[in-house]
């Protein structure tokens, strides 16, 4: 079974908190972005590459590729996704996730406040419950030095 140490769900993907806090805290050497739309968009991939520190390996793939690539995830990897549906897909396909950190999920139609900067739909709340049942530790701190809020 494949195992992910840390998966962060944040619609911004790579940004200052990730580059200056999370990468250092987890001693990350590789960022894996799992997103079908971005994986197929040359311009968006280029922008993300520009935002990624030079010493960090960057892999941008879709969900199906994440299942097929052997030895993709390791202790020095940070997996970034925009939404909880991708995490649900991974766990339904037997990828174990040790820690799920929820950064920012913006408001929208059918979403209500869950935590600071986190707005979830009814479906996303149900997905969160599925993730909990796997035994993953689910946190909602924006940076590693913030007090860890465990869900």
FIFI-129461 format. One record per residue: residue in one letter; x, y, z of N, C-alpha, C, O in turn. Coordinates in nm, 3 decimals. Example, Ala and Ser with C-alpha at 12.3 -4.5 7.8 and 13.67 -1.06 7.14 Angstrom:
<nulos>
[nulo A,[1.319,-0.569,0.780],[1.230,-0.450,0.780],[1.320,-0.330,0.780],[1.424,-0.332,0.846]] [nulo S,[1.285,-0.225,0.708],[1.367,-0.106,0.714],[1.290,0.003,0.787],[1.341,0.114,0.804]] 
</nulos>
This chain:
<nulos>
[nulo X,[0.084,-0.119,0.000],[0.000,0.000,0.000],[0.088,0.125,0.000],[0.187,0.133,0.072]] [nulo X,[0.050,0.222,-0.082],[0.122,0.349,-0.086],[0.083,0.431,0.036],[-0.030,0.422,0.085]] [nulo X,[0.177,0.513,0.084],[0.152,0.592,0.203],[0.203,0.734,0.184],[0.316,0.757,0.140]] [nulo X,[0.116,0.830,0.219],[0.152,0.971,0.215],[0.172,1.017,0.359],[0.085,0.996,0.444]] [nulo X,[0.285,1.079,0.388],[0.311,1.131,0.523],[0.223,1.253,0.551],[0.151,1.255,0.650]] [nulo X,[0.228,1.354,0.464],[0.153,1.478,0.485],[0.087,1.523,0.355],[0.153,1.534,0.251]] [nulo X,[-0.042,1.549,0.363],[-0.118,1.601,0.250],[-0.186,1.730,0.296],[-0.259,1.729,0.395]] [nulo X,[-0.162,1.838,0.226],[-0.222,1.967,0.260],[-0.328,2.002,0.156],[-0.303,1.998,0.036]] [nulo X,[-0.446,2.036,0.205],[-0.556,2.078,0.121],[-0.571,2.228,0.133],[-0.607,2.280,0.239]] [nulo X,[-0.543,2.299,0.024],[-0.547,2.446,0.024],[-0.562,2.489,-0.121],[-0.483,2.449,-0.206]] [nulo X,[-0.664,2.569,-0.150],[-0.691,2.605,-0.289],[-0.579,2.687,-0.352],[-0.575,2.698,-0.475]] [nulo X,[-0.489,2.743,-0.273],[-0.377,2.823,-0.326],[-0.258,2.737,-0.365],[-0.168,2.784,-0.435]] [nulo X,[-0.255,2.614,-0.321],[-0.144,2.521,-0.344],[-0.013,2.578,-0.292],[0.010,2.577,-0.171]] [nulo X,[0.074,2.627,-0.379],[0.204,2.678,-0.335],[0.194,2.829,-0.311],[0.152,2.905,-0.398]] [nulo X,[0.232,2.869,-0.191],[0.230,3.011,-0.153],[0.326,3.028,-0.035],[0.393,2.932,0.004]] [nulo X,[0.334,3.145,0.020],[0.433,3.176,0.123],[0.434,3.083,0.242],[0.540,3.039,0.285]] [nulo X,[0.317,3.050,0.297],[0.312,2.962,0.414],[0.370,2.825,0.381],[0.437,2.764,0.464]] [nulo X,[0.344,2.779,0.262],[0.399,2.648,0.222],[0.550,2.660,0.205],[0.625,2.581,0.262]] [nulo X,[0.594,2.758,0.126],[0.737,2.771,0.096],[0.823,2.801,0.218],[0.935,2.750,0.229]] [nulo X,[0.774,2.883,0.309],[0.858,2.927,0.420],[0.830,2.858,0.552],[0.908,2.874,0.646]] [nulo X,[0.723,2.784,0.562],[0.690,2.718,0.689],[0.681,2.566,0.676],[0.757,2.493,0.740]] [nulo X,[0.590,2.519,0.591],[0.565,2.375,0.583],[0.684,2.297,0.526],[0.718,2.190,0.575]] [nulo X,[0.748,2.351,0.422],[0.862,2.280,0.362],[0.974,2.261,0.464],[1.033,2.154,0.473]] [nulo X,[1.001,2.365,0.539],[1.107,2.357,0.640],[1.068,2.264,0.754],[1.149,2.182,0.798]] [nulo X,[0.946,2.276,0.802],[0.900,2.197,0.916],[0.909,2.047,0.889],[0.955,1.971,0.974]] [nulo X,[0.867,2.006,0.770],[0.869,1.864,0.736],[0.994,1.823,0.658],[1.003,1.708,0.614]] [nulo X,[1.089,1.914,0.640],[1.214,1.885,0.568],[1.184,1.828,0.429],[1.242,1.729,0.386]] [nulo X,[1.091,1.895,0.361],[1.041,1.849,0.231],[1.147,1.867,0.123],[1.215,1.969,0.117]] [nulo X,[1.160,1.766,0.039],[1.248,1.769,-0.078],[1.170,1.760,-0.208],[1.222,1.788,-0.315]] [nulo X,[1.040,1.720,-0.196],[0.958,1.699,-0.315],[0.815,1.742,-0.286],[0.756,1.703,-0.185]] [nulo X,[0.758,1.823,-0.377],[0.618,1.860,-0.371],[0.546,1.786,-0.483],[0.590,1.785,-0.598]] [nulo X,[0.435,1.723,-0.447],[0.353,1.653,-0.545],[0.216,1.720,-0.545],[0.143,1.715,-0.446]] [nulo X,[0.183,1.782,-0.656],[0.051,1.842,-0.672],[-0.035,1.745,-0.751],[0.001,1.703,-0.861]] [nulo X,[-0.149,1.709,-0.693],[-0.241,1.618,-0.761],[-0.363,1.700,-0.800],[-0.444,1.739,-0.716]] [nulo X,[-0.375,1.724,-0.931],[-0.484,1.806,-0.983],[-0.494,1.785,-1.134],[-0.400,1.818,-1.207]] [nulo X,[-0.605,1.732,-1.178],[-0.624,1.700,-1.321],[-0.614,1.825,-1.409],[-0.549,1.823,-1.513]] [nulo X,[-0.680,1.933,-1.368],[-0.683,2.055,-1.449],[-0.542,2.113,-1.465],[-0.500,2.146,-1.576]] [nulo X,[-0.469,2.124,-1.355],[-0.334,2.182,-1.360],[-0.239,2.091,-1.438],[-0.155,2.140,-1.513]] [nulo X,[-0.252,1.961,-1.421],[-0.165,1.867,-1.491],[-0.176,1.881,-1.642],[-0.082,1.847,-1.715]] [nulo X,[-0.290,1.931,-1.690],[-0.313,1.946,-1.833],[-0.302,2.090,-1.882],[-0.337,2.118,-1.997]] [nulo X,[-0.255,2.181,-1.798],[-0.248,2.323,-1.833],[-0.103,2.370,-1.827],[-0.049,2.393,-1.719]] [nulo X,[-0.041,2.385,-1.943],[0.101,2.421,-1.952],[0.129,2.555,-1.883],[0.230,2.568,-1.815]] [nulo X,[0.042,2.651,-1.901],[0.064,2.784,-1.843],[0.057,2.778,-1.691],[0.143,2.833,-1.622]] [nulo X,[-0.046,2.713,-1.638],[-0.060,2.705,-1.492],[0.055,2.625,-1.430],[0.105,2.660,-1.323]] [nulo X,[0.097,2.519,-1.497],[0.213,2.442,-1.447],[0.337,2.530,-1.444],[0.416,2.523,-1.350]] [nulo X,[0.356,2.612,-1.545],[0.471,2.702,-1.549],[0.469,2.803,-1.436],[0.572,2.831,-1.376]] [nulo X,[0.352,2.857,-1.407],[0.339,2.953,-1.296],[0.372,2.886,-1.163],[0.442,2.944,-1.080]] [nulo X,[0.323,2.765,-1.144],[0.351,2.692,-1.019],[0.500,2.661,-1.008],[0.557,2.670,-0.900]] [nulo X,[0.563,2.625,-1.119],[0.708,2.599,-1.116],[0.786,2.723,-1.073],[0.884,2.714,-0.999]] [nulo X,[0.741,2.840,-1.120],[0.807,2.966,-1.080],[0.792,2.993,-0.930],[0.880,3.054,-0.869]] [nulo X,[0.681,2.949,-0.871],[0.656,2.973,-0.729],[0.723,2.870,-0.638],[0.725,2.886,-0.516]] [nulo X,[0.777,2.764,-0.698],[0.839,2.656,-0.621],[0.987,2.685,-0.598],[1.058,2.721,-0.692]] [nulo X,[1.034,2.671,-0.473],[1.178,2.692,-0.447],[1.264,2.603,-0.537],[1.228,2.489,-0.566]] [nulo X,[1.376,2.655,-0.578],[1.465,2.585,-0.674],[1.517,2.451,-0.622],[1.544,2.360,-0.701]] [nulo X,[1.532,2.438,-0.490],[1.588,2.314,-0.434],[1.482,2.206,-0.409],[1.513,2.101,-0.352]] [nulo X,[1.359,2.232,-0.451],[1.249,2.137,-0.429],[1.207,2.075,-0.561],[1.180,2.146,-0.658]] [nulo X,[1.202,1.941,-0.565],[1.151,1.871,-0.683],[1.000,1.894,-0.689],[0.932,1.886,-0.587]] [nulo X,[0.948,1.921,-0.806],[0.804,1.944,-0.823],[0.748,1.843,-0.923],[0.799,1.828,-1.034]] [nulo X,[0.642,1.776,-0.881],[0.572,1.681,-0.967],[0.425,1.724,-0.970],[0.363,1.739,-0.865]] [nulo X,[0.372,1.742,-1.089],[0.231,1.779,-1.105],[0.165,1.670,-1.189],[0.200,1.649,-1.305]] [nulo X,[0.070,1.601,-1.128],[0.006,1.486,-1.193],[-0.144,1.487,-1.166],[-0.193,1.560,-1.080]] [nulo X,[-0.216,1.404,-1.241],[-0.358,1.387,-1.213],[-0.378,1.271,-1.116],[-0.283,1.201,-1.081]] [nulo X,[-0.501,1.250,-1.075],[-0.532,1.150,-0.973],[-0.494,1.008,-1.017],[-0.439,0.931,-0.939]] [nulo X,[-0.524,0.976,-1.141],[-0.496,0.842,-1.191],[-0.345,0.814,-1.194],[-0.301,0.703,-1.161]] [nulo X,[-0.267,0.914,-1.233],[-0.121,0.897,-1.235],[-0.066,0.874,-1.095],[0.030,0.800,-1.077]] [nulo X,[-0.128,0.938,-0.996],[-0.083,0.921,-0.857],[-0.096,0.775,-0.813],[-0.020,0.729,-0.728]] [nulo X,[-0.191,0.705,-0.870],[-0.210,0.563,-0.835],[-0.109,0.473,-0.906],[-0.073,0.368,-0.854]] [nulo X,[-0.064,0.514,-1.024],[0.019,0.428,-1.108],[0.170,0.438,-1.082],[0.242,0.341,-1.105]] [nulo X,[0.216,0.551,-1.035],[0.361,0.571,-1.022],[0.413,0.506,-0.894],[0.374,0.544,-0.784]] [nulo X,[0.499,0.407,-0.910],[0.560,0.341,-0.794],[0.660,0.435,-0.728],[0.726,0.515,-0.794]] [nulo X,[0.670,0.424,-0.598],[0.765,0.500,-0.517],[0.752,0.651,-0.537],[0.851,0.724,-0.532]] [nulo X,[0.629,0.697,-0.559],[0.603,0.839,-0.577],[0.615,0.914,-0.445],[0.678,1.019,-0.437]] [nulo X,[0.554,0.859,-0.342],[0.549,0.926,-0.212],[0.659,0.873,-0.121],[0.688,0.754,-0.119]] [nulo X,[0.719,0.964,-0.045],[0.817,0.923,0.055],[0.811,1.019,0.174],[0.730,1.112,0.175]] [nulo X,[0.894,0.997,0.272],[0.894,1.076,0.396],[0.925,1.224,0.373],[0.890,1.308,0.456]] [nulo X,[0.990,1.256,0.263],[1.029,1.395,0.235],[0.937,1.461,0.133],[0.973,1.563,0.073]] [nulo X,[0.817,1.403,0.112],[0.722,1.457,0.015],[0.609,1.532,0.085],[0.565,1.494,0.194]] [nulo X,[0.565,1.637,0.021],[0.445,1.709,0.063],[0.347,1.701,-0.054],[0.378,1.746,-0.164]] [nulo X,[0.230,1.645,-0.029],[0.127,1.635,-0.132],[0.033,1.754,-0.114],[-0.017,1.779,-0.005]] [nulo X,[0.009,1.826,-0.224],[-0.080,1.942,-0.222],[-0.200,1.916,-0.312],[-0.185,1.872,-0.426]] [nulo X,[-0.319,1.944,-0.259],[-0.443,1.930,-0.336],[-0.530,2.053,-0.308],[-0.516,2.119,-0.206]] [nulo X,[-0.620,2.081,-0.401],[-0.709,2.195,-0.385],[-0.835,2.162,-0.307],[-0.896,2.251,-0.247]] [nulo X,[-0.876,2.036,-0.307],[-1.003,2.001,-0.243],[-1.004,1.862,-0.181],[-0.920,1.778,-0.211]] [nulo X,[-1.101,1.841,-0.094],[-1.113,1.715,-0.021],[-1.152,1.598,-0.111],[-1.125,1.483,-0.077]] [nulo X,[-1.215,1.625,-0.226],[-1.255,1.516,-0.317],[-1.133,1.437,-0.365],[-1.142,1.316,-0.384]] [nulo X,[-1.022,1.505,-0.385],[-0.902,1.435,-0.431],[-0.850,1.344,-0.319],[-0.806,1.232,-0.345]] [nulo X,[-0.856,1.391,-0.196],[-0.814,1.307,-0.083],[-0.906,1.185,-0.073],[-0.860,1.074,-0.048]] [nulo X,[-1.035,1.207,-0.091],[-1.130,1.095,-0.089],[-1.094,0.993,-0.197],[-1.094,0.873,-0.172]] [nulo X,[-1.062,1.041,-0.317],[-1.022,0.952,-0.427],[-0.899,0.869,-0.388],[-0.894,0.748,-0.412]] [nulo X,[-0.801,0.933,-0.328],[-0.678,0.863,-0.290],[-0.706,0.754,-0.187],[-0.659,0.641,-0.202]] [nulo X,[-0.782,0.787,-0.083],[-0.806,0.686,0.021],[-0.897,0.573,-0.029],[-0.883,0.459,0.013]] [nulo X,[-0.988,0.607,-0.119],[-1.073,0.502,-0.178],[-0.992,0.408,-0.267],[-1.034,0.295,-0.294]] [nulo X,[-0.876,0.454,-0.310],[-0.789,0.371,-0.393],[-0.667,0.322,-0.315],[-0.559,0.301,-0.371]] [nulo X,[-0.687,0.305,-0.187],[-0.593,0.239,-0.098],[-0.460,0.311,-0.080],[-0.356,0.247,-0.063]] [nulo X,[-0.465,0.442,-0.082],[-0.346,0.519,-0.045],[-0.369,0.569,0.096],[-0.465,0.642,0.123]] [nulo X,[-0.282,0.529,0.186],[-0.291,0.568,0.326],[-0.233,0.708,0.344],[-0.128,0.739,0.287]] [nulo X,[-0.300,0.791,0.421],[-0.252,0.925,0.449],[-0.238,0.941,0.599],[-0.334,0.922,0.674]] [nulo X,[-0.117,0.974,0.644],[-0.090,0.987,0.787],[-0.148,1.118,0.843],[-0.216,1.117,0.946]] [nulo X,[-0.119,1.231,0.776],[-0.164,1.362,0.823],[-0.231,1.436,0.708],[-0.176,1.447,0.599]] [nulo X,[-0.352,1.488,0.735],[-0.421,1.576,0.641],[-0.428,1.712,0.708],[-0.488,1.727,0.814]] [nulo X,[-0.367,1.812,0.645],[-0.373,1.948,0.697],[-0.462,2.029,0.604],[-0.439,2.034,0.483]] [nulo X,[-0.563,2.093,0.661],[-0.653,2.174,0.580],[-0.615,2.320,0.601],[-0.623,2.373,0.711]] [nulo X,[-0.573,2.383,0.491],[-0.534,2.523,0.495],[-0.653,2.613,0.467],[-0.724,2.652,0.560]] [nulo X,[-0.675,2.645,0.342],[-0.785,2.735,0.305],[-0.874,2.668,0.201],[-0.826,2.618,0.099]] [nulo X,[-1.002,2.668,0.229],[-1.103,2.627,0.132],[-1.203,2.742,0.130],[-1.272,2.766,0.229]] [nulo X,[-1.211,2.813,0.018],[-1.292,2.936,0.015],[-1.443,2.911,0.018],[-1.491,2.801,-0.008]] [nulo X,[-1.514,3.016,0.051],[-1.659,3.011,0.053],[-1.713,2.995,-0.088],[-1.643,3.019,-0.186]] [nulo X,[-1.837,2.955,-0.097],[-1.902,2.939,-0.227],[-2.044,2.893,-0.207],[-2.089,2.874,-0.094]] [nulo X,[-2.114,2.875,-0.314],[-2.254,2.832,-0.307],[-2.262,2.695,-0.239],[-2.193,2.601,-0.279]] [nulo X,[-2.346,2.686,-0.139],[-2.366,2.559,-0.068],[-2.263,2.530,0.039],[-2.266,2.423,0.100]] [nulo X,[-2.172,2.623,0.062],[-2.069,2.602,0.165],[-2.098,2.690,0.286],[-2.150,2.801,0.274]] [nulo X,[-2.063,2.640,0.402],[-2.076,2.718,0.525],[-1.945,2.708,0.604],[-1.864,2.619,0.582]] [nulo X,[-1.928,2.802,0.695],[-1.804,2.809,0.772],[-1.784,2.681,0.853],[-1.875,2.632,0.918]] [nulo X,[-1.663,2.630,0.847],[-1.624,2.513,0.925],[-1.521,2.553,1.030],[-1.534,2.520,1.148]] [nulo X,[-1.420,2.624,0.986],[-1.316,2.682,1.071],[-1.273,2.811,1.003],[-1.323,2.843,0.895]] [nulo X,[-1.183,2.884,1.064],[-1.132,3.007,1.004],[-1.076,2.978,0.864],[-0.989,2.893,0.849]] [nulo X,[-1.126,3.046,0.762],[-1.085,3.031,0.623],[-1.116,2.895,0.561],[-1.063,2.861,0.456]] [nulo X,[-1.201,2.817,0.627],[-1.238,2.686,0.574],[-1.391,2.680,0.567],[-1.460,2.684,0.668]] [nulo X,[-1.440,2.671,0.444],[-1.584,2.662,0.419],[-1.611,2.530,0.350],[-1.549,2.498,0.248]] [nulo X,[-1.704,2.452,0.404],[-1.730,2.320,0.349],[-1.876,2.302,0.313],[-1.966,2.357,0.377]] [nulo X,[-1.898,2.224,0.210],[-2.033,2.182,0.171],[-2.070,2.060,0.255],[-1.987,2.005,0.327]] [nulo X,[-2.196,2.020,0.246],[-2.240,1.899,0.316],[-2.158,1.779,0.268],[-2.115,1.696,0.349]] [nulo X,[-2.137,1.770,0.136],[-2.059,1.659,0.080],[-1.916,1.658,0.134],[-1.862,1.552,0.166]] [nulo X,[-1.854,1.776,0.142],[-1.716,1.784,0.193],[-1.709,1.747,0.341],[-1.610,1.688,0.385]] [nulo X,[-1.812,1.780,0.417],[-1.816,1.739,0.559],[-1.824,1.587,0.570],[-1.763,1.527,0.658]] [nulo X,[-1.899,1.525,0.479],[-1.908,1.379,0.476],[-1.774,1.317,0.437],[-1.734,1.214,0.491]] [nulo X,[-1.705,1.379,0.343],[-1.572,1.331,0.303],[-1.476,1.340,0.422],[-1.397,1.249,0.445]] [nulo X,[-1.485,1.449,0.496],[-1.400,1.465,0.614],[-1.422,1.351,0.713],[-1.327,1.301,0.773]] [nulo X,[-1.545,1.310,0.729],[-1.577,1.197,0.818],[-1.515,1.068,0.765],[-1.464,0.987,0.843]] [nulo X,[-1.520,1.048,0.633],[-1.456,0.930,0.572],[-1.306,0.930,0.600],[-1.248,0.827,0.633]] [nulo X,[-1.245,1.047,0.585],[-1.101,1.058,0.608],[-1.069,1.025,0.753],[-0.973,0.953,0.781]] [nulo X,[-1.149,1.076,0.845],[-1.129,1.048,0.989],[-1.130,0.898,1.016],[-1.049,0.848,1.094]] [nulo X,[-1.223,0.828,0.951],[-1.237,0.684,0.975],[-1.115,0.604,0.932],[-1.097,0.491,0.976]] [nulo X,[-1.030,0.662,0.848],[-0.909,0.591,0.805],[-0.801,0.595,0.913],[-0.703,0.521,0.906]] [nulo X,[-0.820,0.683,1.012],[-0.719,0.698,1.116],[-0.621,0.811,1.089],[-0.528,0.832,1.167]] [nulo X,[-0.641,0.883,0.978],[-0.554,0.997,0.948],[-0.572,1.105,1.055],[-0.683,1.127,1.104]] [nulo X,[-0.465,1.172,1.088],[-0.472,1.287,1.178],[-0.509,1.407,1.091],[-0.440,1.437,0.994]] [nulo X,[-0.618,1.475,1.125],[-0.666,1.589,1.047],[-0.646,1.716,1.129],[-0.697,1.728,1.241]] [nulo X,[-0.570,1.811,1.071],[-0.541,1.936,1.141],[-0.585,2.055,1.057],[-0.605,2.045,0.936]] [nulo X,[-0.601,2.169,1.125],[-0.646,2.291,1.057],[-0.558,2.411,1.088],[-0.606,2.524,1.087]] [nulo X,[-0.432,2.391,1.115],[-0.345,2.505,1.142],[-0.285,2.557,1.012],[-0.244,2.479,0.925]] [nulo X,[-0.279,2.690,0.999],[-0.226,2.753,0.877],[-0.076,2.734,0.863],[-0.025,2.717,0.752]] [nulo X,[-0.005,2.738,0.975],[0.139,2.717,0.976],[0.173,2.617,1.086],[0.095,2.600,1.179]] [nulo X,[0.287,2.552,1.077],[0.321,2.450,1.176],[0.338,2.505,1.318],[0.318,2.432,1.416]] [nulo X,[0.375,2.633,1.331],[0.394,2.684,1.466],[0.265,2.729,1.534],[0.264,2.754,1.655]] [nulo X,[0.157,2.738,1.457],[0.026,2.765,1.519],[-0.014,2.644,1.602],[0.027,2.531,1.574]] [nulo X,[-0.093,2.670,1.705],[-0.142,2.558,1.785],[-0.222,2.465,1.693],[-0.309,2.509,1.618]] [nulo X,[-0.190,2.339,1.701],[-0.251,2.241,1.612],[-0.396,2.217,1.654],[-0.423,2.176,1.767]] [nulo X,[-0.488,2.242,1.563],[-0.628,2.212,1.587],[-0.661,2.082,1.519],[-0.667,2.074,1.396]] [nulo X,[-0.682,1.980,1.599],[-0.710,1.846,1.547],[-0.860,1.828,1.539],[-0.933,1.857,1.634]] [nulo X,[-0.906,1.780,1.424],[-1.050,1.756,1.404],[-1.082,1.613,1.443],[-1.198,1.572,1.434]] 
</nulos>
